[in-house]
Amino acid sequence: MTKEQLKKNLTLGSTWLRGFFMLLYTMIGMIALFIGVVVIFFQFGSVLLTGKPNEPLFPFGKSLSIYVSQILLYLTYNTEQKPFPLSHWPAETEYNHFTVSPPPEMNSTSFHREE
């Protein structure tokens, strides 16, 4: 790499703009991960108290997982598509090729509370 090329790379506005977005999405990603941890503990508490996870949270948990994945893809230069809020919030059905099912010991028949 020549000195001229290095100077061009260091002064390229689009690189610095992407750097700004990468910093922004790193912070947003950390907040999203924190929210994910809250959902994890809430679901675990739900299983402890009721014997089953809170099903209304499934769609949010899945879309939040997809969102974090989108952020990581952007941060690692695997895509130029900026995630939410500069794009749409991912729907839980956005990545149908990735299905999530509970382990066999946690199927719906095993979620019952002994009284």
C-alpha positions in Angstrom: 0.0 0.0 0.0 1.3 3.4 -1.0 1.3 6.5 1.1 -1.2 8.0 -1.3 -3.6 5.0 -0.9 -3.3 5.2 2.9 -4.1 8.9 2.8 -7.1 8.3 0.6 -8.4 5.5 2.9 -8.0 7.7 6.0 -9.8 10.6 4.5 -12.7 8.7 2.8 -15.9 10.2 4.2 -18.0 7.0 3.7 -15.6 5.0 5.8 -15.9 7.5 8.7 -19.7 7.5 8.3 -19.8 3.8 8.5 -17.6 4.0 11.6 -20.1 6.3 13.2 -22.9 3.8 12.4 -20.9 0.9 13.7 -20.4 2.8 17.0 -24.1 3.6 17.2 -25.1 0.0 16.4 -22.6 -1.3 18.9 -24.4 0.7 21.7 -27.8 -0.3 20.4 -26.7 -3.9 20.3 -25.6 -3.8 23.9 -29.0 -2.4 24.9 -30.8 -5.1 22.8 -28.7 -7.8 24.5 -29.6 -6.4 27.9 -33.3 -6.5 27.0 -32.7 -10.1 25.8 -31.2 -11.0 29.2 -34.3 -9.5 30.9 -36.5 -11.7 28.6 -34.4 -14.7 29.5 -34.8 -14.2 33.2 -38.5 -13.4 32.9 -39.1 -16.6 30.9 -37.1 -18.6 33.4 -39.1 -17.0 36.3 -42.3 -17.9 34.4 -41.2 -21.5 34.1 -40.4 -21.6 37.8 -43.7 -20.1 38.9 -46.2 -21.5 36.4 -44.4 -24.5 35.0 -44.3 -23.1 31.4 -42.8 -20.2 29.5 -44.7 -17.1 28.7 -45.9 -17.8 25.2 -46.8 -14.2 24.3 -43.1 -13.4 24.6 -42.0 -16.0 22.0 -42.5 -13.6 19.0 -40.7 -10.7 20.7 -37.8 -13.0 21.8 -37.4 -14.4 18.3 -37.5 -11.0 16.6 -35.1 -9.6 19.2 -32.7 -12.4 18.4 -33.0 -11.8 14.7 -32.3 -8.1 15.3 -29.2 -8.8 17.3 -28.1 -11.1 14.5 -28.7 -8.3 11.9 -26.6 -5.9 14.0 -23.7 -8.4 14.2 -23.9 -8.9 10.4 -23.6 -5.2 9.8 -20.8 -4.7 12.4 -18.8 -7.5 10.8 -19.1 -6.1 7.3 -21.3 -9.1 6.2 -24.0 -6.7 5.0 -24.4 -3.0 4.1 -28.1 -3.1 5.2 -28.4 -1.1 8.3 -30.7 -2.6 10.9 -33.6 -0.9 12.8 -34.1 2.1 13.3 -32.8 2.7 9.7 -34.7 -0.3 8.5 -37.8 -2.2 9.5 -38.0 -4.2 12.8 -37.5 -7.8 12.0 -40.6 -10.0 12.0 -40.4 -13.3 13.9 -41.1 -15.0 10.5 -38.3 -13.2 8.7 -35.9 -16.1 8.9 -38.1 -19.2 8.4 -35.0 -21.3 7.6 -34.1 -21.1 11.3 -36.6 -22.8 13.4 -36.5 -22.9 17.2 -38.1 -25.6 19.1 -37.8 -26.4 22.8 -35.8 -29.4 23.9 -37.8 -32.6 24.2 -38.0 -32.4 28.0 -39.6 -29.0 27.7 -42.5 -29.8 25.3 -46.0 -28.6 26.1 -47.0 -31.8 27.8 -44.1 -31.5 30.3 -45.1 -28.0 31.3 -47.6 -28.7 34.0 -47.4 -27.8 37.7 -47.9 -30.5 40.3 -50.2 -29.2 43.0 
